[in-house]
Amino acid sequence: MMNFWIDKGIGGFRMDVIDMIGKIPDQKIVANCPMLHPYLKEMNRTTFGDKDLLTVGETWGATPEIAKQYSGPDNEELSMVFQFEHIGLLFQEGQPKWHYAKKLNVPKLKEIFYKWQTELGMDEGWNSLFWNNHDLPRIVSAWGDDQVYRVKSAKALAILLHLMRGTPYIYQGEEIGMTNYPFKSLDEIEDIESINYAKESLEKGVDLDTIMDQIRHIGRDNARTPMQWSKLPQAGFTTGRPWLAVNPNYQEINVEAALADPSSIFYTYQQLVALRKEQDWLISADFELVDTVDQVFA
């Protein structure tokens, strides 16, 4: 399958939960199994290993040491990993996914990034840099202020991400500051994970208001609403009916408006991408965390 797409001229592969291949069900081993890395080496050898392709693995349980196995230049596995240690701060410690943290723990975020920036040396492996993906809430809503300070929040998050070592990933709509969707009822939800959670929670006696609050903050549909291109109906995404409703704030938050505003979030992302291409030190220099008050990251 991979060689089929390589022959078509594809530029690379993102490998979903790749750390779960080689499961041993009878021993209840589902991740980081003994055959994981041999399988990856075999995949590399028989598909993309001798090609100029980017490969990134989704590895929820990776540590810097494990990341070196995946992405070490001489280890013949992957180009880089998606690790999720910082994303874990979205949730209350020790609680299931749907119990979201009410506030970002900035000192802990600094500690996690410092660890990954210093313990995964650039000659030992490679990390990705990201806030958003198709499974996560919009970061400007989760850790920023998506109302009064939406633009400043989105720019701050963009600047922090792009001024570290690793490969930045920009998820659709992040570059214009798209926000979580104000879901009001379960009828508006398409994500099977959210639907199943709601059903199970209602059966356990959890009230619907609590469930909807959790889905609005954490549900995967927040990242899956249609791209907001313009002020046209359906945000210019389609003349038909999209699979999810367009976020009602599309009249203000859309690509057309972003391109017309010289100080928009979009142009900040554009400047950051250009800066990384022009300034090698942003990729290769040492990382040092400046000792500051808790809420300042420098």
C-alpha beads as a LAMMPS data file, in Angstrom:
LAMMPS data file: protein, C-alpha beads

298 atoms
297 bonds

1 atom types
1 bond types

-500.0 500.0 xlo xhi
-500.0 500.0 ylo yhi
-500.0 500.0 zlo zhi

Masses

1 110.0

Atoms # bond

1 1 1 0.000 0.000 0.000
2 1 1 2.770 2.442 0.911
3 1 1 4.737 1.671 -2.229
4 1 1 1.581 2.278 -4.294
5 1 1 1.415 5.845 -2.957
6 1 1 5.177 6.372 -3.180
7 1 1 4.980 5.468 -6.876
8 1 1 2.225 8.094 -7.221
9 1 1 4.676 10.738 -5.953
10 1 1 3.426 11.232 -2.378
11 1 1 5.592 13.431 -0.141
12 1 1 5.397 11.420 3.055
13 1 1 3.307 9.582 5.621
14 1 1 1.751 10.356 9.001
15 1 1 1.314 7.082 10.846
16 1 1 -1.655 6.920 13.191
17 1 1 -0.951 5.424 16.665
18 1 1 2.054 3.628 15.196
19 1 1 3.239 2.707 18.695
20 1 1 0.392 0.175 18.875
21 1 1 1.519 -2.158 16.091
22 1 1 2.665 -5.623 17.139
23 1 1 0.149 -5.923 19.986
24 1 1 0.215 -9.043 22.179
25 1 1 -3.444 -9.403 23.261
26 1 1 -3.017 -12.436 25.513
27 1 1 -0.427 -10.527 27.554
28 1 1 -2.480 -7.314 27.442
29 1 1 0.439 -5.486 25.776
30 1 1 -0.975 -2.897 23.400
31 1 1 1.774 -0.272 23.035
32 1 1 5.583 -0.190 22.778
33 1 1 5.591 -3.920 22.065
34 1 1 8.774 -5.991 21.482
35 1 1 8.143 -6.165 17.712
36 1 1 7.356 -2.453 17.264
37 1 1 10.816 -1.304 16.232
38 1 1 11.662 -4.394 14.128
39 1 1 8.416 -3.787 12.204
40 1 1 9.305 -0.119 11.660
41 1 1 12.766 -1.037 10.405
42 1 1 11.237 -3.544 7.993
43 1 1 8.749 -0.900 6.788
44 1 1 11.572 1.594 6.288
45 1 1 13.690 -0.941 4.412
46 1 1 10.965 -2.049 2.002
47 1 1 9.229 1.272 1.314
48 1 1 10.496 4.813 1.973
49 1 1 13.958 4.206 3.424
50 1 1 15.884 5.167 0.279
51 1 1 13.476 7.974 -0.724
52 1 1 13.404 11.682 0.138
53 1 1 10.137 11.438 2.093
54 1 1 8.941 12.797 5.430
55 1 1 7.571 10.267 7.908
56 1 1 6.056 11.079 11.273
57 1 1 4.626 8.666 13.815
58 1 1 1.851 9.384 16.310
59 1 1 3.385 8.065 19.544
60 1 1 1.345 8.939 22.625
61 1 1 3.660 7.123 25.034
62 1 1 7.009 8.381 23.737
63 1 1 9.705 9.772 26.010
64 1 1 12.806 11.556 24.662
65 1 1 14.707 8.252 24.910
66 1 1 12.018 6.356 22.994
67 1 1 11.883 9.188 20.441
68 1 1 15.568 8.588 19.726
69 1 1 14.709 5.022 18.727
70 1 1 11.993 6.195 16.332
71 1 1 13.816 9.145 14.796
72 1 1 17.558 8.641 15.271
73 1 1 19.303 9.467 11.968
74 1 1 21.044 6.085 11.884
75 1 1 18.185 4.028 13.288
76 1 1 16.356 3.645 9.949
77 1 1 12.813 4.087 11.245
78 1 1 11.029 7.489 10.968
79 1 1 11.887 11.143 10.359
80 1 1 10.233 12.361 13.564
81 1 1 7.514 11.717 16.130
82 1 1 4.355 13.341 17.374
83 1 1 4.616 13.090 21.166
84 1 1 1.775 14.307 23.358
85 1 1 3.196 15.024 26.781
86 1 1 2.314 18.737 26.585
87 1 1 -1.163 17.907 25.273
88 1 1 -1.781 15.895 28.448
89 1 1 -2.082 19.225 30.280
90 1 1 -5.496 19.668 28.644
91 1 1 -6.833 17.129 31.124
92 1 1 -7.100 16.933 34.905
93 1 1 -4.215 14.865 36.243
94 1 1 -5.230 11.312 37.053
95 1 1 -8.699 11.749 35.540
96 1 1 -10.204 10.314 32.328
97 1 1 -10.036 12.370 29.136
98 1 1 -13.337 14.200 29.538
99 1 1 -12.345 15.824 32.833
100 1 1 -10.577 18.798 31.325
101 1 1 -8.230 21.122 33.193
102 1 1 -9.884 24.467 33.884
103 1 1 -6.621 26.365 33.406
104 1 1 -3.285 25.755 31.710
105 1 1 -0.487 24.806 34.106
106 1 1 2.168 27.121 32.611
107 1 1 5.073 25.995 34.882
108 1 1 4.396 22.375 33.885
109 1 1 4.219 23.320 30.197
110 1 1 7.619 25.025 30.476
111 1 1 9.040 21.973 32.229
112 1 1 7.801 19.607 29.496
113 1 1 9.080 21.698 26.610
114 1 1 12.417 22.204 28.359
115 1 1 12.792 18.450 28.726
116 1 1 12.080 17.761 25.059
117 1 1 14.243 20.638 23.849
118 1 1 17.275 19.539 25.878
119 1 1 17.026 15.749 26.180
120 1 1 16.370 15.025 22.487
121 1 1 19.542 16.351 20.876
122 1 1 19.299 17.288 17.215
123 1 1 21.899 14.656 16.300
124 1 1 19.973 11.993 18.245
125 1 1 16.471 12.348 16.838
126 1 1 13.787 14.821 15.887
127 1 1 10.557 16.117 17.404
128 1 1 7.485 17.781 15.964
129 1 1 5.968 21.009 17.297
130 1 1 2.181 21.272 17.331
131 1 1 -0.828 22.531 19.241
132 1 1 -3.723 21.250 17.144
133 1 1 -4.839 18.214 15.186
134 1 1 -8.048 16.462 14.128
135 1 1 -8.442 14.823 17.558
136 1 1 -7.918 17.857 19.769
137 1 1 -9.860 20.998 20.717
138 1 1 -8.772 24.310 19.213
139 1 1 -5.824 25.483 21.269
140 1 1 -6.844 29.160 21.200
141 1 1 -10.073 28.117 22.950
142 1 1 -8.424 25.659 25.334
143 1 1 -5.399 27.710 26.452
144 1 1 -6.024 31.178 25.112
145 1 1 -8.871 33.658 25.276
146 1 1 -10.975 33.007 22.178
147 1 1 -13.090 36.128 22.718
148 1 1 -11.514 39.499 23.636
149 1 1 -7.881 38.379 23.264
150 1 1 -8.312 35.761 20.535
151 1 1 -5.830 37.393 18.138
152 1 1 -3.182 38.045 20.795
153 1 1 -3.625 34.550 22.252
154 1 1 -3.263 32.884 18.856
155 1 1 -0.161 34.931 18.020
156 1 1 1.464 34.165 21.384
157 1 1 0.893 30.446 20.912
158 1 1 2.241 30.599 17.352
159 1 1 5.389 32.478 18.392
160 1 1 6.113 30.093 21.266
161 1 1 5.758 27.057 19.021
162 1 1 7.842 28.305 16.097
163 1 1 10.782 29.496 18.200
164 1 1 11.749 26.021 19.388
165 1 1 13.675 23.142 17.828
166 1 1 11.538 20.694 15.856
167 1 1 9.277 20.714 12.826
168 1 1 6.191 22.938 13.286
169 1 1 2.820 21.661 12.105
170 1 1 -0.014 24.093 11.353
171 1 1 -3.477 22.517 11.452
172 1 1 -6.199 23.829 9.135
173 1 1 -7.729 27.027 10.524
174 1 1 -5.080 27.476 13.202
175 1 1 -3.447 30.145 11.021
176 1 1 -6.602 32.298 11.155
177 1 1 -7.442 31.575 14.793
178 1 1 -10.442 29.272 14.348
179 1 1 -12.126 28.413 17.651
180 1 1 -14.107 25.634 19.302
181 1 1 -17.725 25.274 18.195
182 1 1 -20.534 26.292 20.602
183 1 1 -22.333 22.933 20.534
184 1 1 -25.740 23.172 22.183
185 1 1 -27.157 19.652 21.760
186 1 1 -26.042 16.105 21.034
187 1 1 -27.829 16.327 17.675
188 1 1 -25.001 18.574 16.482
189 1 1 -22.290 16.002 17.308
190 1 1 -20.860 13.597 14.708
191 1 1 -17.761 12.281 16.507
192 1 1 -18.367 8.671 17.548
193 1 1 -16.124 9.037 20.608
194 1 1 -18.214 11.957 21.913
195 1 1 -21.498 10.202 21.119
196 1 1 -20.450 7.025 22.924
197 1 1 -19.181 9.015 25.907
198 1 1 -22.475 10.904 26.142
199 1 1 -24.528 7.706 25.937
200 1 1 -22.473 5.920 28.598
201 1 1 -22.459 8.957 30.899
202 1 1 -26.213 9.488 30.642
203 1 1 -26.711 5.826 31.581
204 1 1 -24.531 6.446 34.664
205 1 1 -26.669 9.420 35.666
206 1 1 -24.374 12.259 34.582
207 1 1 -26.481 15.293 33.703
208 1 1 -26.591 16.464 30.076
209 1 1 -25.328 19.984 30.863
210 1 1 -22.098 18.541 32.281
211 1 1 -21.648 16.251 29.285
212 1 1 -22.214 19.066 26.774
213 1 1 -19.761 21.295 28.649
214 1 1 -17.111 18.573 28.401
215 1 1 -17.745 17.987 24.684
216 1 1 -17.599 21.729 23.971
217 1 1 -14.186 21.885 25.655
218 1 1 -12.606 18.576 24.610
219 1 1 -14.684 16.957 21.830
220 1 1 -12.959 16.121 18.555
221 1 1 -15.614 17.778 16.394
222 1 1 -14.201 21.158 17.474
223 1 1 -11.296 20.609 15.078
224 1 1 -13.402 19.098 12.289
225 1 1 -15.800 21.892 11.408
226 1 1 -15.410 23.215 7.831
227 1 1 -12.621 25.625 6.961
228 1 1 -13.823 29.220 7.125
229 1 1 -12.888 30.819 3.806
230 1 1 -15.154 33.865 3.608
231 1 1 -18.393 35.570 4.702
232 1 1 -20.359 33.687 2.052
233 1 1 -22.966 31.106 3.172
234 1 1 -21.308 28.023 4.719
235 1 1 -18.179 30.203 5.041
236 1 1 -17.505 29.705 1.335
237 1 1 -16.647 26.055 1.992
238 1 1 -19.494 24.573 -0.030
239 1 1 -22.821 25.487 -1.644
240 1 1 -24.248 22.281 -0.205
241 1 1 -24.674 21.037 3.353
242 1 1 -21.365 20.166 5.070
243 1 1 -20.979 17.161 7.380
244 1 1 -20.681 19.497 10.391
245 1 1 -22.172 22.944 10.786
246 1 1 -19.881 25.894 10.121
247 1 1 -18.868 27.756 13.274
248 1 1 -21.231 30.755 13.582
249 1 1 -18.250 33.106 14.029
250 1 1 -17.243 32.621 10.376
251 1 1 -18.491 36.132 9.538
252 1 1 -15.568 37.570 11.516
253 1 1 -13.069 34.691 11.417
254 1 1 -12.267 33.678 7.849
255 1 1 -9.392 33.587 5.375
256 1 1 -10.675 36.497 3.328
257 1 1 -10.714 38.759 6.393
258 1 1 -7.284 37.508 7.503
259 1 1 -5.691 38.288 4.149
260 1 1 -7.192 41.785 4.162
261 1 1 -5.754 42.625 7.610
262 1 1 -1.967 43.269 7.636
263 1 1 -1.845 42.576 11.389
264 1 1 -3.788 39.289 11.255
265 1 1 -2.830 35.966 12.801
266 1 1 -2.193 34.608 9.298
267 1 1 0.609 37.058 8.583
268 1 1 2.205 36.287 11.947
269 1 1 2.383 32.621 10.942
270 1 1 3.765 33.626 7.552
271 1 1 6.486 35.734 9.193
272 1 1 7.384 32.924 11.590
273 1 1 7.734 30.389 8.768
274 1 1 9.952 32.834 6.845
275 1 1 12.034 33.511 9.965
276 1 1 12.702 29.796 10.481
277 1 1 13.853 29.465 6.875
278 1 1 16.155 32.494 7.150
279 1 1 17.630 31.971 10.630
280 1 1 19.432 28.656 11.123
281 1 1 19.952 29.283 14.841
282 1 1 16.217 28.727 15.425
283 1 1 16.784 25.112 14.443
284 1 1 20.305 24.436 15.668
285 1 1 20.986 26.706 18.662
286 1 1 20.948 25.524 22.264
287 1 1 17.726 25.958 24.240
288 1 1 17.881 27.664 27.607
289 1 1 14.809 28.327 29.750
290 1 1 15.022 31.745 31.400
291 1 1 14.056 31.771 35.071
292 1 1 10.868 33.852 35.233
293 1 1 7.602 34.099 37.124
294 1 1 5.228 31.205 36.487
295 1 1 3.129 32.793 33.744
296 1 1 6.070 34.010 31.630
297 1 1 7.679 31.554 29.190
298 1 1 11.067 32.847 27.929

Bonds

1 1 1 2
2 1 2 3
3 1 3 4
4 1 4 5
5 1 5 6
6 1 6 7
7 1 7 8
8 1 8 9
9 1 9 10
10 1 10 11
11 1 11 12
12 1 12 13
13 1 13 14
14 1 14 15
15 1 15 16
16 1 16 17
17 1 17 18
18 1 18 19
19 1 19 20
20 1 20 21
21 1 21 22
22 1 22 23
23 1 23 24
24 1 24 25
25 1 25 26
26 1 26 27
27 1 27 28
28 1 28 29
29 1 29 30
30 1 30 31
31 1 31 32
32 1 32 33
33 1 33 34
34 1 34 35
35 1 35 36
36 1 36 37
37 1 37 38
38 1 38 39
39 1 39 40
40 1 40 41
41 1 41 42
42 1 42 43
43 1 43 44
44 1 44 45
45 1 45 46
46 1 46 47
47 1 47 48
48 1 48 49
49 1 49 50
50 1 50 51
51 1 51 52
52 1 52 53
53 1 53 54
54 1 54 55
55 1 55 56
56 1 56 57
57 1 57 58
58 1 58 59
59 1 59 60
60 1 60 61
61 1 61 62
62 1 62 63
63 1 63 64
64 1 64 65
65 1 65 66
66 1 66 67
67 1 67 68
68 1 68 69
69 1 69 70
70 1 70 71
71 1 71 72
72 1 72 73
73 1 73 74
74 1 74 75
75 1 75 76
76 1 76 77
77 1 77 78
78 1 78 79
79 1 79 80
80 1 80 81
81 1 81 82
82 1 82 83
83 1 83 84
84 1 84 85
85 1 85 86
86 1 86 87
87 1 87 88
88 1 88 89
89 1 89 90
90 1 90 91
91 1 91 92
92 1 92 93
93 1 93 94
94 1 94 95
95 1 95 96
96 1 96 97
97 1 97 98
98 1 98 99
99 1 99 100
100 1 100 101
101 1 101 102
102 1 102 103
103 1 103 104
104 1 104 105
105 1 105 106
106 1 106 107
107 1 107 108
108 1 108 109
109 1 109 110
110 1 110 111
111 1 111 112
112 1 112 113
113 1 113 114
114 1 114 115
115 1 115 116
116 1 116 117
117 1 117 118
118 1 118 119
119 1 119 120
120 1 120 121
121 1 121 122
122 1 122 123
123 1 123 124
124 1 124 125
125 1 125 126
126 1 126 127
127 1 127 128
128 1 128 129
129 1 129 130
130 1 130 131
131 1 131 132
132 1 132 133
133 1 133 134
134 1 134 135
135 1 135 136
136 1 136 137
137 1 137 138
138 1 138 139
139 1 139 140
140 1 140 141
141 1 141 142
142 1 142 143
143 1 143 144
144 1 144 145
145 1 145 146
146 1 146 147
147 1 147 148
148 1 148 149
149 1 149 150
150 1 150 151
151 1 151 152
152 1 152 153
153 1 153 154
154 1 154 155
155 1 155 156
156 1 156 157
157 1 157 158
158 1 158 159
159 1 159 160
160 1 160 161
161 1 161 162
162 1 162 163
163 1 163 164
164 1 164 165
165 1 165 166
166 1 166 167
167 1 167 168
168 1 168 169
169 1 169 170
170 1 170 171
171 1 171 172
172 1 172 173
173 1 173 174
174 1 174 175
175 1 175 176
176 1 176 177
177 1 177 178
178 1 178 179
179 1 179 180
180 1 180 181
181 1 181 182
182 1 182 183
183 1 183 184
184 1 184 185
185 1 185 186
186 1 186 187
187 1 187 188
188 1 188 189
189 1 189 190
190 1 190 191
191 1 191 192
192 1 192 193
193 1 193 194
194 1 194 195
195 1 195 196
196 1 196 197
197 1 197 198
198 1 198 199
199 1 199 200
200 1 200 201
201 1 201 202
202 1 202 203
203 1 203 204
204 1 204 205
205 1 205 206
206 1 206 207
207 1 207 208
208 1 208 209
209 1 209 210
210 1 210 211
211 1 211 212
212 1 212 213
213 1 213 214
214 1 214 215
215 1 215 216
216 1 216 217
217 1 217 218
218 1 218 219
219 1 219 220
220 1 220 221
221 1 221 222
222 1 222 223
223 1 223 224
224 1 224 225
225 1 225 226
226 1 226 227
227 1 227 228
228 1 228 229
229 1 229 230
230 1 230 231
231 1 231 232
232 1 232 233
233 1 233 234
234 1 234 235
235 1 235 236
236 1 236 237
237 1 237 238
238 1 238 239
239 1 239 240
240 1 240 241
241 1 241 242
242 1 242 243
243 1 243 244
244 1 244 245
245 1 245 246
246 1 246 247
247 1 247 248
248 1 248 249
249 1 249 250
250 1 250 251
251 1 251 252
252 1 252 253
253 1 253 254
254 1 254 255
255 1 255 256
256 1 256 257
257 1 257 258
258 1 258 259
259 1 259 260
260 1 260 261
261 1 261 262
262 1 262 263
263 1 263 264
264 1 264 265
265 1 265 266
266 1 266 267
267 1 267 268
268 1 268 269
269 1 269 270
270 1 270 271
271 1 271 272
272 1 272 273
273 1 273 274
274 1 274 275
275 1 275 276
276 1 276 277
277 1 277 278
278 1 278 279
279 1 279 280
280 1 280 281
281 1 281 282
282 1 282 283
283 1 283 284
284 1 284 285
285 1 285 286
286 1 286 287
287 1 287 288
288 1 288 289
289 1 289 290
290 1 290 291
291 1 291 292
292 1 292 293
293 1 293 294
294 1 294 295
295 1 295 296
296 1 296 297
297 1 297 298
